[in-house]
Amino acid sequence: GDSVTQMEGPVTLSEEAFLTINCTYTATGYPSLFWYVQYPGEGLQLLLKATKADDKGSNKGFEATYRKETTSFHLEKGSVQVSDSAVYFCAPGSGSQGNLIFGKGTKLSVKP
Amino acid sequence: AAGVIQSPRHLIKEKRETATLKCYPIPRHDTVYWYQQGPGQDPQFLISFYEKMQSDKGSIPDRFSAQQFSDYHSELNMSSLELGDSALYFCASSLVGTSTSPQYFGPGTRLTVT
């Protein structure tokens, strides 16, 4: 079945550091790919998405590029802030209705 | 902008009791998804509905059932509750649910089974 492998956390960075969270997936066909973020005590928020190969999703300084050849969708940000501290989930859409397959989540802590 | 509404936000039940969770999707969204997130776990897909019909089924126990009503809200009914059912239950909605449609999540219902 479809699955996703995400870089394990926790990840601790200093403010303004560069962030990469790796994500690879296995899926039939070419699913849309999503990154969701979960702030402490809150629900899941859509961070960005890409729907086809070579698409780049971006939002709030975060970027991820749909790499079909490597089945990857790594999340990057050039300069993280304390407010970016959260758990990040990589999630391909699966099946005809696009139900999401979540990775284990990567907890990011940014220190001032 | 209106978001997905879930009620109740917190629920405490005893073993073997029943629980009903409600989800009100974003206006005009026709697809609803339910996910379960155990403590420290990633969310797991339970079930989805499109235009009031069940569209996909994931790891939903037979003790659970769900439906989507004519106003598109959905209810997740859970019976014979077990300790392991304690989790955060998320509802998400999308417009014309397909693999390209982003899902928008509600704040979740935290169910505690004692």
Interface residues (C-beta under 8 A of the other chain):
Chain A: P31 S32 F34 Y36 E42 G43 L44 Q45 L46 K49 T51 F89 G93 S94 G95 S96 Q97 G98 N99 L100 I101 F102 G103 K104 G105
Chain B: T31 Y33 Y35 D42 P43 Q44 F45 S48 Y50 S55 D56 G58 F90 A92 S94 G97 T98 S99 T100 S101 P102 Q103 Y104 F105 G106 P107 G108
